[in-house]
Amino acid sequence: MELLVNLIINGLATGMLIFLLAAGLTLIFGLMDVLNFAHGGLFVWGAYAGIFTYMLTESFIVGIIGAIVTGALLGLLTEKFIITPVYGNHIQQILITLGLMLVLQELIKVVFGPNGVAVKTPSYLAGSWEIGDVIIIKYRLFIIVIGFVIFGIFQYMLKRTKIGLIVRAGVQDKEMAQALGIHIKRVFLYVFMVGAALAALSGMLMAPYSGVIYAEMGMEYAILGFIVVVIGGMGSFSGSLLAAILVGLAGSFMAYYVPVLSLAVNMILMAIVLIFRPQGLFAMRKERTS
């Protein structure tokens, strides 16, 4: 039983980190119809900016804020100067954002150095609790809670607030939303900044979880993010959560029981979904930011 609980907690923690990354991709695609392959670069910049802020201030909370602000600012610059000229052209979006991903990755080496950086978990989140024979690692439980809280906040905003109504109106019919006086380009910008901030937050939270950060980690985790988006359904926010949990749990159990398949299991899952349900497991017909 203790093994089962530990594997589930590990899988949920990994899934929540992937969800935060994939959620930004889902928001950006759901409203803006933009394929942002530079998302991994925003992820790794959030990790580095947040961790170096954490080291300088000795405050993990300030580090998280630093990561979010860095992600939002990079999102602002990316949308204004990179994405705006290629709206409506998926081929150009893929090419230009892949190029940006490589640039952001190399800039990490220029600014912070080419070597990996070891990261320690803050003291109040280090260690574990023992409940009978079950050992629960504090930081992993913290990640799970943060993931569900953020999901709840965004679900409430999208479903119950005026901001969410505007976003959903933009998804349903951009031209009609503009005719009703909604500044849709400004909405696009804000959504892109929020998506970038989520990616940066994911990178920051991943750092103590993995114990080390390095420039190439952005590309590695971006692939997982896209796998989750494909499995969950392009543009489905709740689908991204469920798919991320599925991917996290599959990876956790496979790493223990069938280690040779631990790296391939996500690709296998995605291939099965693409064969039998190409639109994704939880794709919505009309409301893509569900």
Order of alpha helices (4+ residues) and beta strands (2+ residues): alpha-alpha-alpha-alpha-beta-beta-beta-alpha-alpha-alpha-alpha-beta-alpha-alpha-alpha
